[in-house]
Amino acid sequence: MTALIESRLSEQTESNAHEAAPLMISTMVGTLMLALAVDDPELCDAFRKAALKLYASQEG
């Protein structure tokens, strides 16, 4: 999974992609775990939007 994400981070240097991939994986897993742990669709959606906003702000 790490190698797949690293290969998709083509705009970053290899070392940055190598460092960013585990962070992205942990964020995705954490977001999923939190979303599954709550019984509130709005809070679940807020977790998803926060993660997407984080990655959108890191582009370009």
PDB file of N, CA, C and O in Angstrom, chain B, residues numbered from 101:
ATOM      1  N   MET B 101       0.832  -1.185   0.000  1.00  0.00           N
ATOM      2  CA  MET B 101       0.000   0.000   0.000  1.00  0.00           C
ATOM      3  C   MET B 101       0.880   1.254   0.000  1.00  0.00           C
ATOM      4  O   MET B 101       0.593   2.230  -0.693  1.00  0.00           O
ATOM      5  N   THR B 102       1.936   1.207   0.776  1.00  0.00           N
ATOM      6  CA  THR B 102       2.848   2.352   0.822  1.00  0.00           C
ATOM      7  C   THR B 102       3.470   2.612  -0.548  1.00  0.00           C
ATOM      8  O   THR B 102       3.551   3.758  -0.990  1.00  0.00           O
ATOM      9  N   ALA B 103       3.903   1.563  -1.206  1.00  0.00           N
ATOM     10  CA  ALA B 103       4.522   1.713  -2.532  1.00  0.00           C
ATOM     11  C   ALA B 103       3.530   2.275  -3.543  1.00  0.00           C
ATOM     12  O   ALA B 103       3.904   3.088  -4.388  1.00  0.00           O
ATOM     13  N   LEU B 104       2.281   1.856  -3.468  1.00  0.00           N
ATOM     14  CA  LEU B 104       1.255   2.362  -4.380  1.00  0.00           C
ATOM     15  C   LEU B 104       1.066   3.861  -4.191  1.00  0.00           C
ATOM     16  O   LEU B 104       1.021   4.611  -5.167  1.00  0.00           O
ATOM     17  N   ILE B 105       0.958   4.295  -2.951  1.00  0.00           N
ATOM     18  CA  ILE B 105       0.775   5.721  -2.678  1.00  0.00           C
ATOM     19  C   ILE B 105       2.022   6.501  -3.083  1.00  0.00           C
ATOM     20  O   ILE B 105       1.913   7.580  -3.666  1.00  0.00           O
ATOM     21  N   GLU B 106       3.191   5.972  -2.785  1.00  0.00           N
ATOM     22  CA  GLU B 106       4.434   6.638  -3.195  1.00  0.00           C
ATOM     23  C   GLU B 106       4.471   6.838  -4.706  1.00  0.00           C
ATOM     24  O   GLU B 106       4.891   7.892  -5.184  1.00  0.00           O
ATOM     25  N   SER B 107       4.037   5.836  -5.455  1.00  0.00           N
ATOM     26  CA  SER B 107       4.070   5.944  -6.913  1.00  0.00           C
ATOM     27  C   SER B 107       3.087   6.991  -7.431  1.00  0.00           C
ATOM     28  O   SER B 107       3.278   7.541  -8.516  1.00  0.00           O
ATOM     29  N   ARG B 108       2.039   7.268  -6.659  1.00  0.00           N
ATOM     30  CA  ARG B 108       1.038   8.261  -7.072  1.00  0.00           C
ATOM     31  C   ARG B 108       1.451   9.682  -6.711  1.00  0.00           C
ATOM     32  O   ARG B 108       0.877  10.646  -7.218  1.00  0.00           O
ATOM     33  N   LEU B 109       2.435   9.812  -5.847  1.00  0.00           N
ATOM     34  CA  LEU B 109       2.913  11.127  -5.432  1.00  0.00           C
ATOM     35  C   LEU B 109       4.022  11.591  -6.363  1.00  0.00           C
ATOM     36  O   LEU B 109       5.125  11.902  -5.913  1.00  0.00           O
ATOM     37  N   SER B 110       3.739  11.637  -7.627  1.00  0.00           N
ATOM     38  CA  SER B 110       4.755  11.894  -8.640  1.00  0.00           C
ATOM     39  C   SER B 110       5.341  13.299  -8.579  1.00  0.00           C
ATOM     40  O   SER B 110       6.465  13.511  -9.033  1.00  0.00           O
ATOM     41  N   GLU B 111       4.609  14.257  -8.032  1.00  0.00           N
ATOM     42  CA  GLU B 111       5.107  15.632  -7.995  1.00  0.00           C
ATOM     43  C   GLU B 111       6.093  15.865  -6.861  1.00  0.00           C
ATOM     44  O   GLU B 111       6.779  16.887  -6.840  1.00  0.00           O
ATOM     45  N   GLN B 112       6.173  14.944  -5.929  1.00  0.00           N
ATOM     46  CA  GLN B 112       7.088  15.092  -4.804  1.00  0.00           C
ATOM     47  C   GLN B 112       8.388  14.371  -5.099  1.00  0.00           C
ATOM     48  O   GLN B 112       8.439  13.464  -5.929  1.00  0.00           O
ATOM     49  N   THR B 113       9.443  14.788  -4.406  1.00  0.00           N
ATOM     50  CA  THR B 113      10.699  14.060  -4.540  1.00  0.00           C
ATOM     51  C   THR B 113      10.511  12.681  -3.924  1.00  0.00           C
ATOM     52  O   THR B 113       9.583  12.463  -3.145  1.00  0.00           O
ATOM     53  N   GLU B 114      11.380  11.764  -4.271  1.00  0.00           N
ATOM     54  CA  GLU B 114      11.251  10.393  -3.785  1.00  0.00           C
ATOM     55  C   GLU B 114      11.259  10.329  -2.263  1.00  0.00           C
ATOM     56  O   GLU B 114      10.469   9.593  -1.671  1.00  0.00           O
ATOM     57  N   SER B 115      12.143  11.093  -1.623  1.00  0.00           N
ATOM     58  CA  SER B 115      12.207  11.043  -0.155  1.00  0.00           C
ATOM     59  C   SER B 115      10.951  11.638   0.467  1.00  0.00           C
ATOM     60  O   SER B 115      10.473  11.134   1.483  1.00  0.00           O
ATOM     61  N   ASN B 116      10.406  12.700  -0.123  1.00  0.00           N
ATOM     62  CA  ASN B 116       9.167  13.279   0.396  1.00  0.00           C
ATOM     63  C   ASN B 116       8.012  12.307   0.225  1.00  0.00           C
ATOM     64  O   ASN B 116       7.188  12.171   1.129  1.00  0.00           O
ATOM     65  N   ALA B 117       7.933  11.635  -0.902  1.00  0.00           N
ATOM     66  CA  ALA B 117       6.875  10.653  -1.134  1.00  0.00           C
ATOM     67  C   ALA B 117       7.015   9.498  -0.154  1.00  0.00           C
ATOM     68  O   ALA B 117       6.021   8.975   0.349  1.00  0.00           O
ATOM     69  N   HIS B 118       8.258   9.103   0.112  1.00  0.00           N
ATOM     70  CA  HIS B 118       8.511   8.007   1.057  1.00  0.00           C
ATOM     71  C   HIS B 118       8.050   8.387   2.467  1.00  0.00           C
ATOM     72  O   HIS B 118       7.570   7.535   3.214  1.00  0.00           O
ATOM     73  N   GLU B 119       8.194   9.655   2.826  1.00  0.00           N
ATOM     74  CA  GLU B 119       7.746  10.131   4.134  1.00  0.00           C
ATOM     75  C   GLU B 119       6.246  10.391   4.164  1.00  0.00           C
ATOM     76  O   GLU B 119       5.605  10.174   5.193  1.00  0.00           O
ATOM     77  N   ALA B 120       5.680  10.849   3.062  1.00  0.00           N
ATOM     78  CA  ALA B 120       4.262  11.213   3.027  1.00  0.00           C
ATOM     79  C   ALA B 120       3.340   9.995   2.984  1.00  0.00           C
ATOM     80  O   ALA B 120       2.232  10.042   3.519  1.00  0.00           O
ATOM     81  N   ALA B 121       3.779   8.924   2.363  1.00  0.00           N
ATOM     82  CA  ALA B 121       2.917   7.752   2.199  1.00  0.00           C
ATOM     83  C   ALA B 121       2.433   7.162   3.527  1.00  0.00           C
ATOM     84  O   ALA B 121       1.232   6.932   3.672  1.00  0.00           O
ATOM     85  N   PRO B 122       3.310   6.909   4.500  1.00  0.00           N
ATOM     86  CA  PRO B 122       2.808   6.371   5.773  1.00  0.00           C
ATOM     87  C   PRO B 122       1.860   7.338   6.493  1.00  0.00           C
ATOM     88  O   PRO B 122       0.912   6.911   7.152  1.00  0.00           O
ATOM     89  N   LEU B 123       2.122   8.628   6.362  1.00  0.00           N
ATOM     90  CA  LEU B 123       1.243   9.622   6.969  1.00  0.00           C
ATOM     91  C   LEU B 123      -0.141   9.567   6.322  1.00  0.00           C
ATOM     92  O   LEU B 123      -1.158   9.629   7.013  1.00  0.00           O
ATOM     93  N   MET B 124      -0.171   9.451   5.010  1.00  0.00           N
ATOM     94  CA  MET B 124      -1.456   9.365   4.308  1.00  0.00           C
ATOM     95  C   MET B 124      -2.209   8.105   4.710  1.00  0.00           C
ATOM     96  O   MET B 124      -3.420   8.146   4.925  1.00  0.00           O
ATOM     97  N   ILE B 125      -1.511   7.003   4.810  1.00  0.00           N
ATOM     98  CA  ILE B 125      -2.152   5.741   5.199  1.00  0.00           C
ATOM     99  C   ILE B 125      -2.726   5.854   6.607  1.00  0.00           C
ATOM    100  O   ILE B 125      -3.869   5.463   6.848  1.00  0.00           O
ATOM    101  N   SER B 126      -1.943   6.383   7.528  1.00  0.00           N
ATOM    102  CA  SER B 126      -2.434   6.490   8.904  1.00  0.00           C
ATOM    103  C   SER B 126      -3.617   7.448   9.006  1.00  0.00           C
ATOM    104  O   SER B 126      -4.533   7.219   9.796  1.00  0.00           O
ATOM    105  N   THR B 127      -3.602   8.511   8.220  1.00  0.00           N
ATOM    106  CA  THR B 127      -4.740   9.431   8.207  1.00  0.00           C
ATOM    107  C   THR B 127      -5.982   8.750   7.654  1.00  0.00           C
ATOM    108  O   THR B 127      -7.072   8.899   8.207  1.00  0.00           O
ATOM    109  N   MET B 128      -5.825   8.008   6.573  1.00  0.00           N
ATOM    110  CA  MET B 128      -6.977   7.311   5.991  1.00  0.00           C
ATOM    111  C   MET B 128      -7.554   6.279   6.952  1.00  0.00           C
ATOM    112  O   MET B 128      -8.769   6.197   7.131  1.00  0.00           O
ATOM    113  N   VAL B 129      -6.674   5.494   7.566  1.00  0.00           N
ATOM    114  CA  VAL B 129      -7.128   4.456   8.503  1.00  0.00           C
ATOM    115  C   VAL B 129      -7.785   5.097   9.722  1.00  0.00           C
ATOM    116  O   VAL B 129      -8.847   4.660  10.164  1.00  0.00           O
ATOM    117  N   GLY B 130      -7.152   6.132  10.260  1.00  0.00           N
ATOM    118  CA  GLY B 130      -7.711   6.821  11.421  1.00  0.00           C
ATOM    119  C   GLY B 130      -9.064   7.439  11.122  1.00  0.00           C
ATOM    120  O   GLY B 130      -9.983   7.360  11.937  1.00  0.00           O
ATOM    121  N   THR B 131      -9.187   8.055   9.952  1.00  0.00           N
ATOM    122  CA  THR B 131     -10.463   8.647   9.554  1.00  0.00           C
ATOM    123  C   THR B 131     -11.538   7.580   9.452  1.00  0.00           C
ATOM    124  O   THR B 131     -12.658   7.772   9.925  1.00  0.00           O
ATOM    125  N   LEU B 132     -11.202   6.466   8.840  1.00  0.00           N
ATOM    126  CA  LEU B 132     -12.164   5.374   8.707  1.00  0.00           C
ATOM    127  C   LEU B 132     -12.567   4.828  10.076  1.00  0.00           C
ATOM    128  O   LEU B 132     -13.749   4.592  10.323  1.00  0.00           O
ATOM    129  N   MET B 133     -11.600   4.627  10.961  1.00  0.00           N
ATOM    130  CA  MET B 133     -11.914   4.091  12.291  1.00  0.00           C
ATOM    131  C   MET B 133     -12.809   5.048  13.079  1.00  0.00           C
ATOM    132  O   MET B 133     -13.762   4.613  13.724  1.00  0.00           O
ATOM    133  N   LEU B 134     -12.511   6.336  13.031  1.00  0.00           N
ATOM    134  CA  LEU B 134     -13.336   7.309  13.732  1.00  0.00           C
ATOM    135  C   LEU B 134     -14.749   7.366  13.144  1.00  0.00           C
ATOM    136  O   LEU B 134     -15.736   7.427  13.878  1.00  0.00           O
ATOM    137  N   ALA B 135     -14.829   7.345  11.824  1.00  0.00           N
ATOM    138  CA  ALA B 135     -16.144   7.397  11.171  1.00  0.00           C
ATOM    139  C   ALA B 135     -16.989   6.179  11.535  1.00  0.00           C
ATOM    140  O   ALA B 135     -18.200   6.296  11.722  1.00  0.00           O
ATOM    141  N   LEU B 136     -16.361   5.028  11.635  1.00  0.00           N
ATOM    142  CA  LEU B 136     -17.094   3.815  11.999  1.00  0.00           C
ATOM    143  C   LEU B 136     -17.450   3.775  13.484  1.00  0.00           C
ATOM    144  O   LEU B 136     -18.397   3.091  13.873  1.00  0.00           O
ATOM    145  N   ALA B 137     -16.707   4.495  14.310  1.00  0.00           N
ATOM    146  CA  ALA B 137     -16.912   4.451  15.755  1.00  0.00           C
ATOM    147  C   ALA B 137     -18.052   5.351  16.224  1.00  0.00           C
ATOM    148  O   ALA B 137     -18.577   5.158  17.321  1.00  0.00           O
ATOM    149  N   VAL B 138     -18.434   6.315  15.423  1.00  0.00           N
ATOM    150  CA  VAL B 138     -19.482   7.251  15.839  1.00  0.00           C
ATOM    151  C   VAL B 138     -20.825   6.858  15.237  1.00  0.00           C
ATOM    152  O   VAL B 138     -20.895   6.225  14.183  1.00  0.00           O
ATOM    153  N   ASP B 139     -21.872   7.245  15.924  1.00  0.00           N
ATOM    154  CA  ASP B 139     -23.225   6.957  15.458  1.00  0.00           C
ATOM    155  C   ASP B 139     -23.913   8.257  15.052  1.00  0.00           C
ATOM    156  O   ASP B 139     -25.066   8.508  15.400  1.00  0.00           O
ATOM    157  N   ASP B 140     -23.177   9.070  14.310  1.00  0.00           N
ATOM    158  CA  ASP B 140     -23.683  10.374  13.893  1.00  0.00           C
ATOM    159  C   ASP B 140     -23.226  10.620  12.451  1.00  0.00           C
ATOM    160  O   ASP B 140     -22.046  10.871  12.209  1.00  0.00           O
ATOM    161  N   PRO B 141     -24.148  10.550  11.507  1.00  0.00           N
ATOM    162  CA  PRO B 141     -23.761  10.736  10.098  1.00  0.00           C
ATOM    163  C   PRO B 141     -23.075  12.069   9.820  1.00  0.00           C
ATOM    164  O   PRO B 141     -22.187  12.140   8.971  1.00  0.00           O
ATOM    165  N   GLU B 142     -23.472  13.116  10.515  1.00  0.00           N
ATOM    166  CA  GLU B 142     -22.843  14.425  10.290  1.00  0.00           C
ATOM    167  C   GLU B 142     -21.393  14.432  10.778  1.00  0.00           C
ATOM    168  O   GLU B 142     -20.518  14.989  10.115  1.00  0.00           O
ATOM    169  N   LEU B 143     -21.143  13.824  11.919  1.00  0.00           N
ATOM    170  CA  LEU B 143     -19.773  13.740  12.431  1.00  0.00           C
ATOM    171  C   LEU B 143     -18.923  12.843  11.539  1.00  0.00           C
ATOM    172  O   LEU B 143     -17.760  13.145  11.272  1.00  0.00           O
ATOM    173  N   CYS B 144     -19.500  11.759  11.086  1.00  0.00           N
ATOM    174  CA  CYS B 144     -18.806  10.866  10.155  1.00  0.00           C
ATOM    175  C   CYS B 144     -18.387  11.631   8.902  1.00  0.00           C
ATOM    176  O   CYS B 144     -17.254  11.509   8.435  1.00  0.00           O
ATOM    177  N   ASP B 145     -19.311  12.417   8.369  1.00  0.00           N
ATOM    178  CA  ASP B 145     -19.025  13.221   7.178  1.00  0.00           C
ATOM    179  C   ASP B 145     -17.974  14.288   7.478  1.00  0.00           C
ATOM    180  O   ASP B 145     -17.152  14.607   6.619  1.00  0.00           O
ATOM    181  N   ALA B 146     -17.998  14.839   8.689  1.00  0.00           N
ATOM    182  CA  ALA B 146     -17.012  15.855   9.067  1.00  0.00           C
ATOM    183  C   ALA B 146     -15.597  15.269   9.080  1.00  0.00           C
ATOM    184  O   ALA B 146     -14.647  15.932   8.665  1.00  0.00           O
ATOM    185  N   PHE B 147     -15.458  14.024   9.558  1.00  0.00           N
ATOM    186  CA  PHE B 147     -14.148  13.371   9.529  1.00  0.00           C
ATOM    187  C   PHE B 147     -13.656  13.235   8.087  1.00  0.00           C
ATOM    188  O   PHE B 147     -12.503  13.543   7.785  1.00  0.00           O
ATOM    189  N   ARG B 148     -14.535  12.774   7.206  1.00  0.00           N
ATOM    190  CA  ARG B 148     -14.172  12.593   5.806  1.00  0.00           C
ATOM    191  C   ARG B 148     -13.764  13.921   5.168  1.00  0.00           C
ATOM    192  O   ARG B 148     -12.741  14.000   4.489  1.00  0.00           O
ATOM    193  N   LYS B 149     -14.561  14.956   5.389  1.00  0.00           N
ATOM    194  CA  LYS B 149     -14.272  16.266   4.798  1.00  0.00           C
ATOM    195  C   LYS B 149     -12.961  16.844   5.330  1.00  0.00           C
ATOM    196  O   LYS B 149     -12.208  17.470   4.585  1.00  0.00           O
ATOM    197  N   ALA B 150     -12.688  16.633   6.620  1.00  0.00           N
ATOM    198  CA  ALA B 150     -11.442  17.151   7.200  1.00  0.00           C
ATOM    199  C   ALA B 150     -10.223  16.489   6.557  1.00  0.00           C
ATOM    200  O   ALA B 150      -9.237  17.160   6.252  1.00  0.00           O
ATOM    201  N   ALA B 151     -10.292  15.182   6.353  1.00  0.00           N
ATOM    202  CA  ALA B 151      -9.173  14.480   5.719  1.00  0.00           C
ATOM    203  C   ALA B 151      -8.988  14.940   4.276  1.00  0.00           C
ATOM    204  O   ALA B 151      -7.864  15.168   3.830  1.00  0.00           O
ATOM    205  N   LEU B 152     -10.090  15.076   3.555  1.00  0.00           N
ATOM    206  CA  LEU B 152      -9.994  15.540   2.162  1.00  0.00           C
ATOM    207  C   LEU B 152      -9.460  16.962   2.085  1.00  0.00           C
ATOM    208  O   LEU B 152      -8.678  17.285   1.190  1.00  0.00           O
ATOM    209  N   LYS B 153      -9.876  17.813   3.015  1.00  0.00           N
ATOM    210  CA  LYS B 153      -9.396  19.195   3.039  1.00  0.00           C
ATOM    211  C   LYS B 153      -7.890  19.241   3.305  1.00  0.00           C
ATOM    212  O   LYS B 153      -7.167  20.035   2.703  1.00  0.00           O
ATOM    213  N   LEU B 154      -7.432  18.382   4.211  1.00  0.00           N
ATOM    214  CA  LEU B 154      -6.005  18.312   4.506  1.00  0.00           C
ATOM    215  C   LEU B 154      -5.204  18.017   3.248  1.00  0.00           C
ATOM    216  O   LEU B 154      -4.214  18.693   2.968  1.00  0.00           O
ATOM    217  N   TYR B 155      -5.622  17.016   2.490  1.00  0.00           N
ATOM    218  CA  TYR B 155      -4.871  16.647   1.290  1.00  0.00           C
ATOM    219  C   TYR B 155      -5.040  17.658   0.168  1.00  0.00           C
ATOM    220  O   TYR B 155      -4.116  17.868  -0.617  1.00  0.00           O
ATOM    221  N   ALA B 156      -6.197  18.285   0.080  1.00  0.00           N
ATOM    222  CA  ALA B 156      -6.402  19.318  -0.935  1.00  0.00           C
ATOM    223  C   ALA B 156      -5.490  20.519  -0.668  1.00  0.00           C
ATOM    224  O   ALA B 156      -4.983  21.136  -1.606  1.00  0.00           O
ATOM    225  N   SER B 157      -5.283  20.849   0.609  1.00  0.00           N
ATOM    226  CA  SER B 157      -4.434  21.995   0.952  1.00  0.00           C
ATOM    227  C   SER B 157      -2.959  21.704   0.678  1.00  0.00           C
ATOM    228  O   SER B 157      -2.164  22.636   0.551  1.00  0.00           O
ATOM    229  N   GLN B 158      -2.582  20.435   0.584  1.00  0.00           N
ATOM    230  CA  GLN B 158      -1.190  20.058   0.339  1.00  0.00           C
ATOM    231  C   GLN B 158      -0.866  19.962  -1.138  1.00  0.00           C
ATOM    232  O   GLN B 158       0.301  19.826  -1.505  1.00  0.00           O
ATOM    233  N   GLU B 159      -1.879  20.029  -1.997  1.00  0.00           N
ATOM    234  CA  GLU B 159      -1.625  19.977  -3.438  1.00  0.00           C
ATOM    235  C   GLU B 159      -1.074  21.311  -3.890  1.00  0.00           C
ATOM    236  O   GLU B 159      -1.427  22.364  -3.359  1.00  0.00           O
ATOM    237  N   GLY B 160      -0.192  21.243  -4.891  1.00  0.00           N
ATOM    238  CA  GLY B 160       0.317  22.438  -5.529  1.00  0.00           C
ATOM    239  C   GLY B 160       0.742  23.454  -4.560  1.00  0.00           C
ATOM    240  O   GLY B 160       1.199  24.528  -4.953  1.00  0.00           O
TER     241      GLY B 160
END
